[in-house]
Amino acid sequence: MKADAFERLREQVVTIVQESGNSEGFEVDKWLAKWLSMPIGALGGKSPAEYLDTEDGVEMISNLLGQIQHGLYG
């Protein structure tokens, strides 16, 4: 996994958590690493980490995080 992709997604998660208004005790790096390794139904059972080798893949995972933030994906 590219370090720059992780950092980009990490910054996005930090923003999401800050916007939620309840970031106390939330471990961004731990949560993101776990989430990236989990099979996701919206990805056909693949993990988000499998898509981080290309810019298009990183963009797709970033969009998925945005959908989760806005309740568009359950």
Secondary structure, 3 states (H helix, E strand, C coil): CCHHHHHHHHHHHHHHHHHHCCCCCCCHHHHHHHHHHCCCHHHCCCCHHHHCCCHHHHHHHHHHHHHHHCCCCC
